[in-house]
Amino acid sequence: MKYAIIGVEGPHDQAFTGKVLKLLGFKDFREELKGLKSDLDPFWRKFIPVYPKKGNLYKRLDMPSILFNDTISVAIYAGEGSNLVTNLNDILSANPEYQTNLAAFGIVADCDKSNPAQVVVKYSNCFREYFPNFPTQAGVVDHINIPRTGIYVLPDNASQGVLDTLLCRCGEIAYPAYMEKASSYLNEFSESDRKSLKWKNFDPEKALVATVVSVLKPGKTNTTSIADNNWVSEQTKQQVPALANFIKFLSQLLEVS
């Protein structure tokens, strides 16, 4: 069995990346093996969080999602937003086997405050300590060296945005009627309303996705909807170029088709 780590910034990105892997034929450890510790591949045991984390009783435990096929097991680690670099660096430095025994190592990050090139620099400066050939360009996979490495900057390696920017494009294909009704509702909020609510960049996209999610999965989170509904599907893969490119990136990183 080969092993790969994909670092993402949060639970939504984790669910999104996991859904893409399922589209590529991967199985989910939580679904196939009920997520039991006794069935967890020993290679991933060092990822099991200790409670309470750093003494904080309310700190979220950051157990990665584990997905696998017949040849490779993938841990998708959600690293608490901007803390992804620090948290993943701590894991790699404390566990040399994760530096030397990986077939692939990748990062999925948002481009919400800068440009893709600046996002890549932040991660490559850190992870080149462990993987000297970690790419310095978004969307590129280093195929030549082991482990294969790469970073994908959402939404499309070129534009500013976040996961929800890409999900909106997917929603226009998967749920056009719901997206139109949700947009009409949100357009009732004036610019002064949005200022009083202290909306930031890309909050309109986040509100749009959350509004449709509340229809698809009343009372459930975006994470649940991303995992269960058709934001990521064969249909959206075929009609949303940015999603197709992300799927291609993961296929190249993990050497699957």
ZANU-30245 format. One line per field, with one value per atom (N, C-alpha, C): x, y, z; atom name. Coordinates in pm, whole numbers. Example, Ala and Ser with C-alpha at 12.3 -4.5 7.8 and 13.67 -1.06 7.14 Angstrom:
<rs>
east	c(1319	1230	1320	1285	1367	1290);
north	c(-569	-450	-330	-225	-106	3);
up	c(780	780	780	708	714	787);
atom	c(N	CA	C	N	CA	C);
</rs>
This chain:
<rs>
east	c(84	0	88	52	119	38	102	37	56	-47	-41	-109	-59	-120	-162	-285	-333	-376	-310	-345	-443	-552	-653	-678	-745	-757	-872	-978	-1091	-1180	-1285	-1375	-1447	-1483	-1549	-1456	-1331	-1232	-1206	-1209	-1188	-1299	-1424	-1538	-1534	-1498	-1491	-1385	-1267	-1159	-1195	-1259	-1302	-1406	-1498	-1600	-1537	-1436	-1364	-1296	-1234	-1168	-1270	-1388	-1492	-1530	-1532	-1562	-1453	-1333	-1222	-1213	-1315	-1323	-1271	-1236	-1187	-1302	-1271	-1365	-1329	-1431	-1413	-1400	-1292	-1267	-1384	-1445	-1557	-1678	-1698	-1815	-1789	-1672	-1643	-1606	-1532	-1483	-1532	-1635	-1702	-1611	-1494	-1405	-1346	-1343	-1294	-1142	-1093	-949	-879	-944	-882	-858	-934	-922	-836	-789	-710	-573	-531	-398	-294	-203	-104	-24	-8	69	10	-122	-189	-209	-162	-187	-134	-24	34	-57	-153	-247	-361	-379	-490	-470	-563	-544	-562	-496	-506	-601	-697	-793	-754	-765	-797	-675	-698	-589	-528	-400	-327	-399	-469	-536	-670	-711	-836	-950	-1043	-1153	-1245	-1246	-1338	-1270	-1142	-1069	-1112	-1140	-1184	-1070	-1101	-1001	-982	-858	-830	-788	-870	-845	-871	-776	-798	-902	-960	-1040	-943	-979	-896	-977	-924	-986	-883	-930	-835	-893	-801	-838	-749	-731	-652	-503	-457	-312	-264	-351	-305	-407	-356	-438	-405	-510	-491	-551	-470	-518	-541	-665	-697	-704	-604	-588	-636	-733	-783	-708	-634	-540	-579	-707	-754	-718	-757	-742	-596	-566	-431	-329	-375	-284	-239	-285	-250	-99	-27	118	182	146	206	171	43	0	58	59	113	265	328	473	506	426	448	436	338	317	434	479	589	719	745	871	875	758	753	747	718	701	781	908	994	940	862	808	714	653	567	648	775	863	923	948	1025	944	823	747	619	611	492	512	404	404	365	288	242	212	234	203	150	30	-30	-98	-121	-189	-303	-416	-529	-559	-548	-563	-650	-709	-788	-699	-748	-682	-773	-791	-889	-830	-700	-643	-525	-483	-367	-385	-275	-286	-228	-258	-213	-63	17	162	206	144	178	134	21	-24	76	121	216	345	395	520	510	397	376	396	342	351	483	531	656	774	774	882	891	776	775	807	734	740	858	930	1053	1161	1144	1235	1227	1107	1086	1087	1033	1020	1084	1215	1290	1235	1158	1106	960	909	771	754	651	637	622	666	652	546	464	356	228	118	-11	-60	-116	-177	-79	48	152	187	200	242	382	471	605	595	603	590	723	832	962	1014	994	1051	949	1000	917	942	835	696	660	553	496	438	455	407	336	248	178	89	50	-44	-148	-274	-385	-444	-454	-505	-645	-743	-883	-910	-999	-1087	-1029	-925	-882	-734	-655	-510	-477	-577	-551	-624	-745	-830	-834	-869	-897	-1031	-1042	-1166	-1144	-1250	-1248	-1321	-1330	-1402	-1544	-1611	-1749	-1761	-1656	-1656	-1672	-1599	-1609	-1741	-1787	-1915	-2031	-2022	-2129	-2135	-2019	-2018	-2078	-2047	-2105	-2255	-2297	-2438	-2521	-2463	-2534	-2566	-2487	-2511	-2600	-2569	-2641	-2777	-2788	-2911	-2947	-2967	-2988	-3110	-3220	-3341	-3321	-3259	-3234	-3135	-3032	-2933	-2998	-3089	-3156	-3245	-3320	-3407	-3325	-3217	-3132	-3068	-3026	-2967	-3068	-3191	-3297	-3319	-3319	-3335	-3220	-3098	-2982	-2970	-3021	-3016	-3107	-3196	-3282	-3202	-3083	-2999	-2921	-2942	-2877	-2729	-2657	-2516	-2499	-2591	-2584	-2613	-2705	-2730	-2603	-2534	-2414	-2302	-2296	-2195	-2225	-2353	-2390	-2367	-2376	-2348	-2199	-2120	-1974	-1932	-2001	-1962	-1825	-1744	-1611	-1611	-1494	-1480	-1526	-1600	-1647	-1755	-1797	-1911	-2040	-2062	-2182	-2187	-2073	-2068	-2095	-2037	-2058	-2205	-2267	-2408	-2496	-2460	-2537	-2532	-2413	-2400	-2476	-2461	-2527	-2679	-2730	-2875	-2928	-2857	-2899	-2884	-2778	-2759	-2875	-2927	-3037	-3165	-3173	-3286	-3260	-3138	-3104	-3095	-3041	-3018	-3060	-3191	-3234	-3173	-3112	-3053	-2915	-2864	-2733	-2628	-2502	-2392	-2355	-2279	-2225	-2141	-2065	-1980	-2062	-2176	-2263	-2318	-2359	-2414	-2309	-2189	-2082	-2055	-2059	-2034	-2150	-2273	-2391	-2459	-2455	-2530	-2443	-2495	-2433	-2351	-2296	-2204	-2087	-2038	-1933	-1996	-1999	-2062	-2006	-2042	-2000	-2052	-2173	-2233	-2152	-2121	-2046	-1902	-1846	-1711	-1705	-1808	-1811	-1836	-1904	-1947	-1883	-1800	-1731	-1581	-1516	-1374	-1285	-1314	-1230	-1237	-1355	-1367	-1294	-1307	-1237	-1086	-1036	-893	-847	-932	-898	-895	-990	-993	-869	-830	-710	-586	-580	-467	-455	-567	-562	-529	-579	-548	-398	-337	-194	-115	-158	-88	-87	-201	-216	-195	-172	-154	-273	-391	-514	-586	-682	-758	-907);
north	c(-119	0	125	221	350	447	560	656	799	882	1022	1109	1231	1331	1450	1494	1618	1711	1825	1924	2025	2050	2149	2243	2353	2455	2433	2364	2349	2233	2209	2095	2096	2216	2221	2173	2219	2175	2025	1977	1834	1751	1795	1724	1731	1847	1868	1776	1774	1690	1543	1506	1368	1327	1418	1387	1367	1447	1429	1293	1253	1122	1009	1024	923	916	1032	1036	961	957	886	739	694	553	517	616	588	553	476	443	519	548	625	530	545	462	465	583	594	515	507	437	288	254	115	33	95	23	87	170	232	323	356	447	393	262	202	209	247	258	126	15	-116	-149	-84	-110	-6	94	199	146	179	140	193	109	153	276	295	409	541	545	670	686	594	600	729	783	905	1026	1014	1124	1127	1020	1016	1124	1219	1330	1286	1356	1330	1433	1384	1475	1497	1620	1743	1797	1854	1904	2029	2020	2129	2180	2089	2123	2192	2224	2296	2196	2193	2096	2114	2232	2260	2267	2233	2235	2120	2150	2046	1948	1819	1717	1703	1705	1715	1582	1478	1351	1367	1329	1345	1248	1282	1185	1088	961	860	797	804	739	651	544	448	375	323	227	105	27	-97	-71	48	71	186	281	398	441	481	532	680	763	908	967	1046	1120	1265	1313	1453	1526	1607	1672	1817	1853	1990	2064	2167	2230	2363	2389	2509	2637	2644	2766	2807	2930	2983	2909	2824	2745	2616	2593	2469	2450	2556	2545	2502	2571	2542	2403	2367	2237	2120	2134	2027	2019	2133	2135	2062	2083	2014	1863	1819	1676	1615	1682	1629	1625	1730	1735	1631	1597	1501	1356	1337	1201	1184	1148	1136	1039	939	844	911	1024	1097	1183	1196	1266	1170	1047	955	845	818	702	739	861	903	887	849	848	984	1061	1193	1283	1412	1514	1636	1681	1795	1891	2012	2117	2171	2197	2265	2389	2508	2631	2731	2825	2932	3048	3127	3252	3367	3389	3487	3624	3632	3760	3807	3728	3765	3711	3677	3613	3473	3386	3247	3231	3316	3304	3328	3424	3453	3339	3277	3163	3048	3023	2913	2937	3061	3092	3057	3090	3062	2914	2828	2684	2625	2669	2611	2646	2766	2805	2711	2662	2570	2427	2377	2234	2192	2288	2251	2201	2230	2175	2023	1971	1826	1766	1842	1795	1900	1890	1995	2033	1944	1972	2015	2054	2103	2218	2211	2311	2454	2547	2689	2753	2670	2719	2646	2720	2662	2568	2455	2361	2266	2277	2193	2079	1959	1842	1803	1784	1733	1582	1532	1389	1315	1389	1326	1266	1337	1296	1225	1154	1086	1150	1194	1183	1285	1255	1355	1465	1590	1702	1804	1882	1986	2067	2185	2270	2323	2314	2367	2485	2600	2721	2748	2729	2751	2900	2934	2841	2777	2841	2791	2813	2838	2863	2995	3076	3201	3320	3296	3404	3407	3525	3532	3464	3402	3335	3230	3157	3053	2930	2828	2707	2741	2831	2864	2928	2996	3051	2939	2831	2714	2642	2632	2565	2638	2770	2846	2808	2790	2748	2609	2522	2388	2392	2478	2489	2537	2623	2670	2557	2451	2333	2232	2205	2100	2146	2272	2321	2461	2477	2611	2682	2611	2675	2724	2641	2680	2795	2792	2899	3032	3027	3149	3206	3118	3165	3218	3150	3195	3329	3347	3474	3587	3560	3662	3704	3608	3638	3724	3685	3758	3897	3913	4045	4146	4098	4188	4262	4213	4280	4391	4512	4628	4633	4724	4742	4786	4871	4915	4798	4709	4589	4506	4488	4404	4468	4601	4670	4655	4667	4653	4511	4414	4274	4242	4341	4327	4213	4203	4103	4137	4035	4049	3995	4003	3947	3801	3766	3631	3583	3669	3632	3616	3696	3671	3530	3480	3343	3241	3267	3176	3176	3294	3302	3232	3243	3179	3027	2973	2828	2783	2856	2818	2823	2917	2927	2806	2765	2646	2521	2515	2401	2388	2501	2496	2441	2445	2385	2236	2204	2065	1979	2037	1964	2052	2075	2164	2124	2223	2199	2137	2105	2042	2145	2106	2196	2189	2289	2285	2160	2122	2004	1880	1863	1749	1754	1872	1885	1859	1909	1886	1736	1666	1523	1444	1489	1409	1449	1576	1625	1631	1697	1687	1808	1880	1989	1932	1817	1746	1619	1610	1496	1483	1378	1363	1480	1526	1637	1765	1800	1923	1910	1792	1769	1802	1762	1782	1928	2004	2138	2252	2222	2326	2306	2384	2362	2365	2455	2463	2335	2273	2146	2036	2034	1934	1946	2069	2090	2042	2063	2015	1863	1800	1654	1603	1670	1632	1646	1753	1774	1658	1619	1509	1377	1358	1236	1225	1337	1337	1320	1387	1377	1234	1167	1032	923	959	861	767	827	750	810	737	786	770);
up	c(0	0	0	-85	-87	-2	34	122	71	98	55	160	175	262	177	196	133	245	255	356	300	374	334	451	424	527	625	584	675	640	722	702	567	516	386	275	280	182	195	318	344	281	300	241	88	36	-109	-171	-113	-165	-152	-42	-25	-127	-160	-260	-398	-428	-555	-559	-448	-445	-463	-408	-429	-577	-642	-786	-863	-804	-866	-822	-750	-713	-575	-494	-359	-265	-162	-56	71	151	275	393	469	587	685	701	796	750	618	567	548	497	465	589	680	799	928	918	1033	1115	1062	1132	1260	1275	1399	1408	1525	1547	1518	1553	1534	1387	1297	1154	1082	1154	1092	1053	930	885	984	1033	1132	1088	958	910	957	977	1013	1163	1244	1389	1454	1399	1459	1440	1348	1325	1427	1504	1598	1704	1715	1810	1954	2042	2186	2246	2324	2388	2534	2585	2512	2439	2324	2241	2304	2340	2404	2527	2596	2721	2706	2582	2559	2541	2635	2633	2513	2453	2344	2208	2205	2079	1992	1864	1771	1746	1752	1725	1574	1529	1386	1325	1345	1278	1129	1046	901	848	733	659	592	592	528	415	294	179	112	47	-6	-127	-208	-313	-297	-399	-384	-369	-407	-410	-322	-288	-213	-108	9	118	136	143	145	272	343	459	417	433	404	537	563	694	687	771	779	889	850	942	1001	1021	1091	1016	889	811	794	837	821	906	998	1080	1012	888	820	810	771	758	889	997	1128	1175	1166	1218	1139	1007	925	937	954	978	1108	1211	1339	1323	1245	1224	1148	1043	963	1041	1118	1192	1303	1359	1469	1421	1293	1241	1111	1123	1005	900	942	845	746	787	695	597	621	528	424	466	381	315	366	316	242	193	120	-30	-97	-243	-298	-217	-263	-145	-165	-64	-137	-100	-168	-74	-122	-47	-131	-66	-129	-44	-103	-27	-102	-27	-87	-128	-223	-262	-224	-95	-50	-18	7	50	-36	-130	-209	-351	-418	-548	-539	-636	-626	-605	-670	-656	-511	-444	-305	-213	-244	-165	-177	-298	-321	-244	-244	-174	-26	34	175	207	122	147	100	-14	-65	25	83	174	294	339	453	410	312	284	198	140	69	167	294	394	396	373	375	234	139	1	-90	-116	-185	-323	-384	-517	-516	-399	-389	-488	-575	-682	-633	-716	-687	-776	-840	-926	-894	-886	-851	-960	-917	-1011	-1077	-1043	-1104	-1011	-1066	-989	-1032	-935	-964	-980	-1105	-1134	-1120	-1128	-1143	-1013	-904	-776	-688	-589	-491	-354	-286	-328	-436	-511	-600	-511	-551	-469	-557	-494	-569	-478	-527	-453	-551	-510	-589	-513	-579	-515	-566	-481	-518	-538	-636	-707	-834	-896	-1026	-1056	-952	-967	-1035	-1064	-1135	-1074	-1019	-970	-818	-765	-622	-596	-480	-445	-339	-310	-208	-262	-181	-224	-269	-196	-229	-367	-414	-549	-651	-628	-717	-698	-573	-548	-614	-621	-689	-837	-899	-1040	-1054	-959	-960	-936	-844	-812	-930	-1014	-1132	-1229	-1223	-1308	-1236	-1110	-1036	-987	-945	-883	-936	-1066	-1123	-1066	-1045	-993	-851	-768	-628	-620	-706	-706	-747	-843	-888	-777	-709	-601	-483	-451	-341	-374	-500	-542	-531	-572	-563	-418	-328	-186	-134	-164	-113	-175	-297	-361	-292	-206	-128	-20	11	110	40	85	24	63	-2	30	175	223	364	458	417	497	510	399	399	480	476	556	704	739	881	931	841	876	871	828	820	728	615	517	461	441	384	241	179	44	43	-57	-82	16	108	193	112	6	-75	-133	-182	-233	-123	-6	107	149	150	187	84	-43	-149	-136	-116	-98	26	137	261	247	168	148	73	-32	-106	-21	58	148	244	293	390	327	194	123	99	56	26	151	259	384	502	521	630	764	828	959	956	837	826	782	793	760	611	567	432	410	512	502	465	530	502	361	317	182	75	95	-2	-16	97	95	34	56	20	-110	-144	-259	-385	-488	-621	-663	-566	-601	-683	-639	-712	-769	-901	-967	-1108	-1177	-1316	-1400	-1369	-1444	-1425	-1299	-1276	-1324	-1314	-1368	-1516	-1589	-1734	-1774	-1686	-1727	-1650	-1551	-1474	-1491	-1578	-1606	-1482	-1387	-1268	-1185	-1180	-1109	-1184	-1315	-1395	-1377	-1366	-1346	-1209	-1108	-974	-970	-1036	-1043	-1116	-1223	-1296	-1208	-1130	-1038	-939	-875	-779	-848	-969	-1045	-1071	-1107	-1133	-1003	-898	-770	-717	-729	-672	-774	-899	-1008	-1020	-1030	-1052	-1172	-1225	-1340	-1314);
atom	c(N	CA	C	N	CA	C	N	CA	C	N	CA	C	N	CA	C	N	CA	C	N	CA	C	N	CA	C	N	CA	C	N	CA	C	N	CA	C	N	CA	C	N	CA	C	N	CA	C	N	CA	C	N	CA	C	N	CA	C	N	CA	C	N	CA	C	N	CA	C	N	CA	C	N	CA	C	N	CA	C	N	CA	C	N	CA	C	N	CA	C	N	CA	C	N	CA	C	N	CA	C	N	CA	C	N	CA	C	N	CA	C	N	CA	C	N	CA	C	N	CA	C	N	CA	C	N	CA	C	N	CA	C	N	CA	C	N	CA	C	N	CA	C	N	CA	C	N	CA	C	N	CA	C	N	CA	C	N	CA	C	N	CA	C	N	CA	C	N	CA	C	N	CA	C	N	CA	C	N	CA	C	N	CA	C	N	CA	C	N	CA	C	N	CA	C	N	CA	C	N	CA	C	N	CA	C	N	CA	C	N	CA	C	N	CA	C	N	CA	C	N	CA	C	N	CA	C	N	CA	C	N	CA	C	N	CA	C	N	CA	C	N	CA	C	N	CA	C	N	CA	C	N	CA	C	N	CA	C	N	CA	C	N	CA	C	N	CA	C	N	CA	C	N	CA	C	N	CA	C	N	CA	C	N	CA	C	N	CA	C	N	CA	C	N	CA	C	N	CA	C	N	CA	C	N	CA	C	N	CA	C	N	CA	C	N	CA	C	N	CA	C	N	CA	C	N	CA	C	N	CA	C	N	CA	C	N	CA	C	N	CA	C	N	CA	C	N	CA	C	N	CA	C	N	CA	C	N	CA	C	N	CA	C	N	CA	C	N	CA	C	N	CA	C	N	CA	C	N	CA	C	N	CA	C	N	CA	C	N	CA	C	N	CA	C	N	CA	C	N	CA	C	N	CA	C	N	CA	C	N	CA	C	N	CA	C	N	CA	C	N	CA	C	N	CA	C	N	CA	C	N	CA	C	N	CA	C	N	CA	C	N	CA	C	N	CA	C	N	CA	C	N	CA	C	N	CA	C	N	CA	C	N	CA	C	N	CA	C	N	CA	C	N	CA	C	N	CA	C	N	CA	C	N	CA	C	N	CA	C	N	CA	C	N	CA	C	N	CA	C	N	CA	C	N	CA	C	N	CA	C	N	CA	C	N	CA	C	N	CA	C	N	CA	C	N	CA	C	N	CA	C	N	CA	C	N	CA	C	N	CA	C	N	CA	C	N	CA	C	N	CA	C	N	CA	C	N	CA	C	N	CA	C	N	CA	C	N	CA	C	N	CA	C	N	CA	C	N	CA	C	N	CA	C	N	CA	C	N	CA	C	N	CA	C	N	CA	C	N	CA	C	N	CA	C	N	CA	C	N	CA	C	N	CA	C	N	CA	C	N	CA	C	N	CA	C	N	CA	C	N	CA	C	N	CA	C	N	CA	C	N	CA	C	N	CA	C	N	CA	C	N	CA	C	N	CA	C	N	CA	C	N	CA	C	N	CA	C	N	CA	C	N	CA	C	N	CA	C	N	CA	C	N	CA	C	N	CA	C	N	CA	C	N	CA	C	N	CA	C	N	CA	C	N	CA	C	N	CA	C	N	CA	C	N	CA	C	N	CA	C	N	CA	C	N	CA	C	N	CA	C	N	CA	C	N	CA	C	N	CA	C	N	CA	C	N	CA	C	N	CA	C	N	CA	C	N	CA	C	N	CA	C	N	CA	C	N	CA	C	N	CA	C	N	CA	C	N	CA	C	N	CA	C	N	CA	C	N	CA	C	N	CA	C	N	CA	C	N	CA	C	N	CA	C	N	CA	C	N	CA	C	N	CA	C	N	CA	C	N	CA	C	N	CA	C	N	CA	C	N	CA	C	N	CA	C	N	CA	C	N	CA	C	N	CA	C	N	CA	C	N	CA	C	N	CA	C	N	CA	C	N	CA	C	N	CA	C	N	CA	C	N	CA	C	N	CA	C	N	CA	C	N	CA	C	N	CA	C	N	CA	C	N	CA	C	N	CA	C);
</rs>
